[in-house]
Amino acid sequence: MEPADSRMYWLSAAIPNDQFLLYCFVDQQVPMADLAEGLRRRAGRVADLCLRVCDVPLSLDQPLWVHRPVTPDQVVVHAGADTWQRCLERVGSLMADQLVPTRSCWRLHLLGPVTDTPRGPAVVAVLQIVHSLGDGRRTSRIARDLFGDHELRTVAPPERDRLPPALAASSAAVRGGLAMPVRVGQMLWRGMCAFRAVRDRPPSARPGYALTRLNRPSGTQRALRVIVGDRTMLPAGDTVTTGVLTAISIALEAYLGRDVAPIGAELTIGRTRDARARNNFRNAGIDLHLEEADPAERARHIAAEMARAAEADDEPARIAERRASDTTPAILSHWGTRQFDPDRRPETVTGVTVVSSVYRGAADLTLGGGPVQFTTGFPALSPAQGLTHGVHGIGTTVAISVTTSPEIMPDVDRYIELLRAALERVATIDGRQDSGGPSESPGPDRG
């Protein structure tokens, strides 16, 4: 594993972070058992779906990815979810059953046929996948392999898996122990470089946002909602993410009241630089500029915030910090993640809500001969953030999801109506920026 993926794996013990990628396909009246069997066979030819995690003794080195053949229990058919509301309720209940990566890194849930999705009758497929296996972009590519019709080769165990996992892990522990003095030296050197770079960096103008009633533990129940529309429901000249963030700012302002200003959103931003890590993103606080009443002006400010946040990731200080973090020996990194206390209430948050935005490509996926209608996802809640938004596009269709809990939002449908009204208001903005599909901010991406 790469260090970033190891940290995501270890952190899941404190904050569950499984991703749930939902795809709706036109119902072709194919028996659900036949669909499940076809997907099991297809999954066996998707390399990323033939992996599991193997821990290294004493965390003397990063955990290992080892081969795991697909088993029948990884594709599950759920009976009774015949309406869209029941489907969302079932998916919400599934979030309480997180995967154990050392046993299995994914599970596929088939629900339906559902009679009344936002795009009509459909079969719903939900790919549950551990975050260490990939961020929003990576898992979207995995889903394209699973639901696409392109040719895939049969996956054979890699050469390194000729050793039994236990023996491979013991061997890695020995190598890691022998390399420990060198790695500690690298950590100290790069840590000093990072310290100097951060010391010379101007202080941040925004330390965080004050807690709202949305920023508290959310309990175990989940309330999910989805708004589906065409790309035309957002300004033609803005990116999808800019338009949706502007709409969220209007909806939150109406829901929370003006007295909570300023507020911001924690946006997960995909890095443009290639990396070996499966999780190649960072989180950034984006001010929602409630002080600006005009939606068009607010959208311009939000777009500028997003651009600055993306550029800031290439600052020398941030690069130095990442290099120092990635050279930290696994045993110390694992110890550090175990010190995280999810019950400790922070004084401020990066954003009062989380927004994850991923474009999942062309609408050329199928299931049982039925074309894809739309796709969405549900970023995980955390002890400090009880409301998250997902923005997911496929083809020209955009879905905006809301994930919360009855303890945080007992009136979630009121918030959904406020968000719908905000989207209608934002749609009237004259676009001023170059447009495309939804801009990606992978998860923690959360999703």
C-alpha positions as CSV (number, residue, x, y, z in Angstrom):
1,M,0.0,0.0,0.0
2,E,1.0,3.6,-0.5
3,P,1.1,5.7,2.7
4,A,-1.9,7.7,1.8
5,D,-4.0,4.6,1.3
6,S,-2.7,3.0,4.5
7,R,-3.8,6.1,6.4
8,M,-7.2,5.9,4.9
9,Y,-7.4,2.2,5.9
10,W,-6.3,2.8,9.5
11,L,-8.6,5.8,9.8
12,S,-11.6,3.7,8.9
13,A,-11.3,2.0,12.3
14,A,-12.3,5.4,13.9
15,I,-14.5,6.9,11.2
16,P,-16.3,4.5,8.9
17,N,-15.6,5.6,5.4
18,D,-16.9,3.0,3.0
19,Q,-18.1,4.5,-0.3
20,F,-21.5,3.7,-1.8
21,L,-21.7,4.3,-5.6
22,L,-25.3,4.0,-6.8
23,Y,-26.2,3.4,-10.4
24,C,-29.7,3.2,-11.8
25,F,-30.3,1.2,-15.0
26,V,-33.4,0.9,-17.2
27,D,-35.2,-2.3,-16.1
28,Q,-35.1,-4.9,-18.9
29,Q,-37.1,-7.5,-16.9
30,V,-34.0,-9.7,-16.5
31,P,-34.2,-11.9,-13.4
32,M,-32.2,-10.4,-10.5
33,A,-30.4,-13.7,-9.9
34,D,-29.2,-13.7,-13.5
35,L,-28.0,-10.1,-13.2
36,A,-26.1,-11.1,-10.0
37,E,-24.4,-14.1,-11.6
38,G,-23.3,-12.0,-14.6
39,L,-21.8,-9.4,-12.3
40,R,-20.0,-12.0,-10.2
41,R,-18.3,-13.3,-13.4
42,R,-17.5,-9.8,-14.6
43,A,-16.1,-8.8,-11.2
44,G,-13.6,-11.7,-11.4
45,R,-12.0,-10.0,-14.4
46,V,-11.7,-6.5,-12.7
47,A,-8.2,-6.4,-11.1
48,D,-9.1,-4.0,-8.3
49,L,-12.0,-6.2,-7.2
50,C,-9.6,-9.1,-6.7
51,L,-7.8,-7.6,-3.8
52,R,-7.9,-7.5,0.0
53,V,-5.7,-6.0,2.7
54,C,-3.1,-8.0,4.6
55,D,-1.8,-6.4,7.8
56,V,2.0,-6.5,8.5
57,P,2.9,-7.6,12.0
58,L,3.5,-4.7,14.4
59,S,2.9,-2.3,11.5
60,L,6.6,-2.5,10.7
61,D,5.7,-1.8,7.1
62,Q,2.7,-0.6,5.1
63,P,-0.2,-3.1,4.8
64,L,-0.1,-5.3,1.7
65,W,-2.6,-5.7,-1.1
66,V,-3.0,-9.5,-1.7
67,H,-5.1,-11.4,-4.2
68,R,-8.6,-12.5,-3.2
69,P,-10.9,-14.4,-5.7
70,V,-14.4,-13.1,-6.0
71,T,-16.9,-15.1,-4.0
72,P,-20.7,-15.5,-4.4
73,D,-21.5,-13.6,-1.2
74,Q,-20.0,-10.4,-2.6
75,V,-23.0,-9.8,-4.9
76,V,-26.2,-9.5,-2.8
77,V,-29.8,-9.3,-4.1
78,H,-32.1,-7.3,-1.8
79,A,-35.8,-8.1,-2.0
80,G,-38.6,-5.7,-1.1
81,A,-37.0,-2.4,-2.2
82,D,-39.6,-1.8,-4.9
83,T,-40.0,2.0,-4.5
84,W,-37.4,4.7,-4.6
85,Q,-37.9,5.7,-1.0
86,R,-37.6,2.1,0.2
87,C,-34.5,1.8,-1.9
88,L,-32.9,4.8,-0.3
89,E,-33.9,3.6,3.2
90,R,-32.3,0.2,2.4
91,V,-29.0,1.9,1.2
92,G,-29.1,4.0,4.4
93,S,-29.3,0.9,6.5
94,L,-26.4,-0.8,4.6
95,M,-24.1,2.0,5.7
96,A,-24.1,0.6,9.3
97,D,-22.6,-2.6,7.9
98,Q,-19.1,-1.5,7.0
99,L,-16.7,-3.8,5.2
100,V,-13.6,-5.4,6.8
101,P,-10.8,-4.8,4.3
102,T,-8.7,-7.7,5.5
103,R,-11.6,-10.0,4.4
104,S,-13.2,-8.1,1.5
105,C,-12.8,-4.7,0.0
106,W,-16.2,-4.5,-1.8
107,R,-19.7,-5.7,-2.0
108,L,-22.3,-5.1,-4.7
109,H,-26.0,-4.7,-3.7
110,L,-28.8,-5.2,-6.3
111,L,-32.2,-3.6,-5.5
112,G,-35.4,-3.6,-7.3
113,P,-36.8,-3.5,-9.8
114,V,-37.7,0.0,-8.5
115,T,-40.9,1.5,-10.0
116,D,-40.4,5.2,-9.4
117,T,-36.8,6.4,-9.5
118,P,-36.4,10.0,-10.6
119,R,-35.9,8.6,-14.1
120,G,-38.6,5.9,-14.1
121,P,-38.5,2.1,-13.5
122,A,-35.0,0.8,-12.9
123,V,-32.8,-1.8,-11.4
124,V,-30.5,-0.2,-8.8
125,A,-26.9,-1.4,-8.3
126,V,-24.9,-0.1,-5.3
127,L,-21.2,-0.7,-5.2
128,Q,-20.0,-0.6,-1.6
129,I,-16.2,-0.2,-1.6
130,V,-13.6,0.6,1.0
131,H,-12.0,4.0,0.7
132,S,-8.4,2.7,0.8
133,L,-9.1,0.9,-2.5
134,G,-9.6,4.3,-4.2
135,D,-10.9,7.8,-4.2
136,G,-13.9,9.1,-6.2
137,R,-12.1,9.0,-9.5
138,R,-10.5,5.6,-9.0
139,T,-13.7,3.9,-7.8
140,S,-15.6,5.4,-10.7
141,R,-13.2,3.7,-13.0
142,I,-13.7,0.5,-11.2
143,A,-17.4,0.8,-11.6
144,R,-16.9,1.4,-15.3
145,D,-15.0,-1.8,-15.6
146,L,-17.8,-3.6,-13.7
147,F,-20.8,-2.2,-15.7
148,G,-19.0,-1.6,-19.0
149,D,-19.0,-4.0,-22.0
150,H,-15.3,-3.6,-22.9
151,E,-13.1,-6.6,-22.9
152,L,-11.4,-7.6,-19.7
153,R,-8.7,-10.1,-19.1
154,T,-8.9,-12.9,-16.5
155,V,-7.2,-11.7,-13.3
156,A,-4.4,-14.0,-12.1
157,P,-2.6,-13.6,-8.8
158,P,0.5,-11.4,-9.2
159,E,3.9,-12.9,-8.8
160,R,4.3,-11.5,-5.3
161,D,1.3,-13.5,-4.3
162,R,3.1,-16.8,-4.8
163,L,3.8,-16.6,-1.1
164,P,1.0,-17.2,1.3
165,P,-0.3,-13.9,2.7
166,A,0.9,-14.6,6.2
167,L,4.4,-15.4,5.0
168,A,4.4,-12.3,2.7
169,A,3.4,-10.1,5.7
170,S,6.1,-11.6,7.9
171,S,8.7,-11.0,5.2
172,A,7.5,-7.4,4.8
173,A,7.8,-6.9,8.6
174,V,11.4,-8.1,8.5
175,R,12.3,-5.8,5.6
176,G,10.5,-2.9,7.3
177,G,12.4,-3.5,10.6
178,L,15.7,-3.6,8.9
179,A,15.0,-0.4,7.0
180,M,13.7,1.4,10.1
181,P,16.9,3.5,10.8
182,V,17.0,4.8,7.2
183,R,13.3,5.6,7.2
184,V,13.5,7.5,10.5
185,G,16.4,9.5,9.1
186,Q,14.4,10.3,6.0
187,M,11.5,11.3,8.2
188,L,13.6,13.7,10.3
189,W,15.2,15.3,7.3
190,R,12.0,15.8,5.4
191,G,10.2,16.9,8.5
192,M,12.8,19.6,9.1
193,C,12.4,20.7,5.5
194,A,8.6,20.8,5.9
195,F,9.0,22.8,9.2
196,R,11.1,25.4,7.4
197,A,8.7,25.7,4.5
198,V,5.6,26.0,6.7
199,R,7.4,28.5,8.9
200,D,8.0,30.8,5.9
201,R,4.4,30.5,4.6
202,P,2.0,33.4,5.3
203,P,-0.5,32.5,8.0
204,S,-3.9,31.3,6.9
205,A,-6.6,34.0,6.8
206,R,-9.3,31.5,7.7
207,P,-8.7,29.2,10.6
208,G,-12.1,27.5,10.3
209,Y,-15.8,28.0,10.7
210,A,-17.8,28.1,13.9
211,L,-19.9,24.9,14.6
212,T,-23.6,24.9,13.7
213,R,-26.3,22.5,14.7
214,L,-25.2,20.4,11.7
215,N,-21.8,19.8,13.3
216,R,-22.4,17.2,15.9
217,P,-22.5,13.4,16.1
218,S,-25.2,12.0,13.9
219,G,-26.0,8.6,15.4
220,T,-26.4,5.4,13.4
221,Q,-29.4,6.1,11.3
222,R,-29.1,7.7,7.8
223,A,-31.5,9.8,5.8
224,L,-30.7,9.9,2.1
225,R,-32.3,12.1,-0.7
226,V,-31.3,12.6,-4.3
227,I,-32.2,15.4,-6.8
228,V,-31.7,14.3,-10.4
229,G,-31.7,16.7,-13.4
230,D,-30.0,17.5,-16.7
231,R,-26.9,19.7,-17.0
232,T,-29.2,22.5,-18.1
233,M,-30.5,22.9,-14.6
234,L,-27.3,24.7,-13.8
235,P,-25.7,27.8,-15.3
236,A,-24.3,27.1,-18.8
237,G,-21.0,29.0,-18.2
238,D,-20.1,27.7,-14.7
239,T,-18.7,24.3,-13.7
240,V,-21.3,22.0,-12.2
241,T,-19.4,22.1,-8.8
242,T,-19.6,25.9,-8.8
243,G,-23.3,26.0,-9.5
244,V,-24.1,23.4,-6.9
245,L,-22.0,25.0,-4.2
246,T,-23.8,28.3,-5.0
247,A,-27.2,26.5,-4.6
248,I,-26.0,24.9,-1.4
249,S,-25.0,28.3,0.0
250,I,-28.5,29.6,-0.6
251,A,-30.2,26.6,0.8
252,L,-28.0,26.5,4.0
253,E,-28.5,30.2,4.5
254,A,-32.3,29.7,4.5
255,Y,-32.1,26.6,6.6
256,L,-29.6,27.8,9.3
257,G,-30.5,31.5,9.3
258,R,-28.3,34.5,8.5
259,D,-27.0,34.7,12.1
260,V,-24.6,31.8,11.5
261,A,-22.6,33.6,8.8
262,P,-19.9,33.1,7.7
263,I,-20.2,29.5,6.6
264,G,-18.1,27.3,4.3
265,A,-18.1,23.9,2.7
266,E,-15.4,21.3,2.9
267,L,-14.7,20.4,-0.7
268,T,-12.6,17.4,-1.7
269,I,-10.3,18.3,-4.5
270,G,-8.6,15.8,-6.8
271,R,-5.0,16.4,-7.4
272,T,-3.9,17.0,-11.0
273,R,-0.4,15.5,-10.4
274,D,-0.2,11.7,-11.1
275,A,0.5,9.7,-8.0
276,R,1.0,6.0,-7.1
277,A,-1.5,6.3,-4.3
278,R,-5.1,5.3,-5.0
279,N,-6.3,8.2,-2.9
280,N,-5.0,11.3,-4.6
281,F,-7.0,14.2,-3.2
282,R,-7.1,16.7,-0.4
283,N,-9.8,18.6,1.5
284,A,-10.2,22.4,1.4
285,G,-12.5,24.9,3.1
286,I,-14.4,26.9,0.5
287,D,-16.1,30.0,1.8
288,L,-19.7,30.3,0.6
289,H,-19.8,34.1,0.8
290,L,-23.1,34.6,2.4
291,E,-22.3,38.3,2.6
292,E,-22.9,38.5,-1.2
293,A,-26.6,38.6,-1.9
294,D,-26.5,38.4,-5.7
295,P,-26.2,34.7,-6.7
296,A,-24.1,35.6,-9.8
297,E,-21.5,37.5,-7.7
298,R,-21.6,34.8,-5.1
299,A,-20.9,32.1,-7.7
300,R,-17.9,34.1,-9.0
301,H,-16.5,34.4,-5.5
302,I,-16.9,30.6,-4.9
303,A,-15.3,29.8,-8.3
304,A,-12.3,32.0,-7.3
305,E,-12.1,30.2,-3.9
306,M,-12.0,26.8,-5.7
307,A,-9.3,28.0,-8.1
308,R,-7.1,29.3,-5.2
309,A,-7.6,26.1,-3.3
310,A,-6.5,24.0,-6.3
311,E,-3.4,26.1,-6.9
312,A,-2.5,26.1,-3.2
313,D,-1.9,22.3,-3.3
314,D,1.2,23.0,-5.4
315,E,2.7,25.3,-2.9
316,P,6.3,24.3,-1.8
317,A,5.2,24.1,1.9
318,R,2.3,21.7,1.1
319,I,4.5,19.5,-1.1
320,A,7.1,19.4,1.7
321,E,4.4,18.4,4.2
322,R,3.2,15.5,2.0
323,R,6.7,14.2,1.4
324,A,7.4,14.3,5.2
325,S,4.1,12.5,5.9
326,D,4.8,9.8,3.3
327,T,8.3,9.1,4.7
328,T,7.0,8.5,8.2
329,P,7.5,4.8,9.1
330,A,4.3,2.8,9.1
331,I,4.5,2.0,12.8
332,L,4.5,5.7,13.7
333,S,1.8,6.6,11.1
334,H,-0.4,3.8,12.4
335,W,0.2,4.9,16.0
336,G,-0.7,8.5,15.0
337,T,-4.1,7.5,13.5
338,R,-4.9,5.5,16.6
339,Q,-4.6,8.7,18.6
340,F,-7.5,10.3,16.8
341,D,-10.4,10.7,19.1
342,P,-13.7,10.8,17.2
343,D,-15.6,11.8,20.3
344,R,-13.6,15.0,20.8
345,R,-15.6,17.9,19.7
346,P,-13.5,20.4,17.6
347,E,-13.7,24.2,18.2
348,T,-14.0,24.9,14.4
349,V,-14.6,22.9,11.2
350,T,-13.1,23.1,7.8
351,G,-16.7,23.4,6.5
352,V,-20.1,23.1,8.0
353,T,-20.9,20.5,5.3
354,V,-18.9,18.3,3.0
355,V,-19.2,18.3,-0.8
356,S,-17.8,15.7,-3.0
357,S,-18.1,16.1,-6.8
358,V,-17.2,13.5,-9.4
359,Y,-17.9,13.2,-13.1
360,R,-18.3,9.5,-13.9
361,G,-17.9,9.7,-17.7
362,A,-20.0,8.9,-20.7
363,A,-23.5,7.3,-20.2
364,D,-22.5,4.1,-21.9
365,L,-22.8,1.7,-19.0
366,T,-25.4,-1.1,-19.0
367,L,-26.8,-3.8,-16.8
368,G,-28.7,-6.7,-18.3
369,G,-29.0,-4.7,-21.5
370,G,-30.5,-1.7,-19.8
371,P,-28.7,1.6,-20.2
372,V,-27.6,3.7,-17.2
373,Q,-30.1,6.4,-16.2
374,F,-28.1,8.3,-13.5
375,T,-25.5,7.7,-10.8
376,T,-25.0,9.2,-7.4
377,G,-23.1,8.6,-4.2
378,F,-23.3,9.3,-0.5
379,P,-20.3,10.8,1.3
380,A,-19.9,9.5,4.8
381,L,-20.8,11.5,7.8
382,S,-18.3,12.2,10.6
383,P,-18.7,13.1,14.2
384,A,-18.3,16.8,13.3
385,Q,-20.2,16.9,10.1
386,G,-23.8,15.6,10.0
387,L,-24.6,16.8,6.5
388,T,-22.8,15.8,3.3
389,H,-23.6,16.4,-0.4
390,G,-22.6,14.4,-3.4
391,V,-22.5,15.8,-6.9
392,H,-22.2,13.1,-9.5
393,G,-22.6,13.3,-13.3
394,I,-22.8,10.7,-16.1
395,G,-23.3,11.8,-19.6
396,T,-25.4,15.0,-19.3
397,T,-27.3,13.9,-16.2
398,V,-26.4,15.4,-12.8
399,A,-27.5,13.9,-9.5
400,I,-27.1,15.9,-6.2
401,S,-27.3,13.7,-3.1
402,V,-27.9,14.7,0.5
403,T,-26.8,12.4,3.4
404,T,-27.7,13.2,6.9
405,S,-29.5,11.6,9.9
406,P,-32.8,12.1,11.7
407,E,-30.8,13.4,14.7
408,I,-29.2,16.1,12.6
409,M,-32.1,16.9,10.2
410,P,-35.5,15.6,11.3
411,D,-36.9,17.9,8.6
412,V,-34.6,16.8,5.8
413,D,-37.4,17.1,3.2
414,R,-37.7,20.8,4.1
415,Y,-34.0,21.2,3.3
416,I,-34.5,19.4,0.0
417,E,-37.2,21.8,-1.0
418,L,-34.9,24.7,-0.1
419,L,-32.2,23.1,-2.2
420,R,-34.5,22.6,-5.2
421,A,-35.6,26.3,-5.0
422,A,-32.0,27.3,-4.8
423,L,-31.1,25.3,-7.9
424,E,-33.9,27.0,-9.8
425,R,-32.6,30.4,-8.7
426,V,-29.0,29.5,-9.6
427,A,-30.2,28.3,-13.1
428,T,-31.0,31.9,-14.0
429,I,-27.4,33.1,-13.6
430,D,-25.7,34.1,-16.8
431,G,-22.6,31.9,-16.9
432,R,-19.2,33.6,-17.2
433,Q,-16.7,30.7,-17.0
434,D,-15.6,27.9,-19.3
435,S,-17.9,24.9,-18.7
436,G,-17.7,21.2,-18.9
437,G,-19.0,18.2,-17.0
438,P,-19.0,18.2,-13.2
439,S,-15.6,19.1,-11.9
440,E,-14.2,16.3,-9.7
441,S,-13.4,16.6,-6.1
442,P,-12.9,12.9,-4.9
443,G,-13.7,11.8,-1.8
444,P,-13.2,12.3,1.5
445,D,-13.3,12.5,-1.2
446,R,-15.4,11.4,1.0
447,G,-16.7,9.5,-1.7
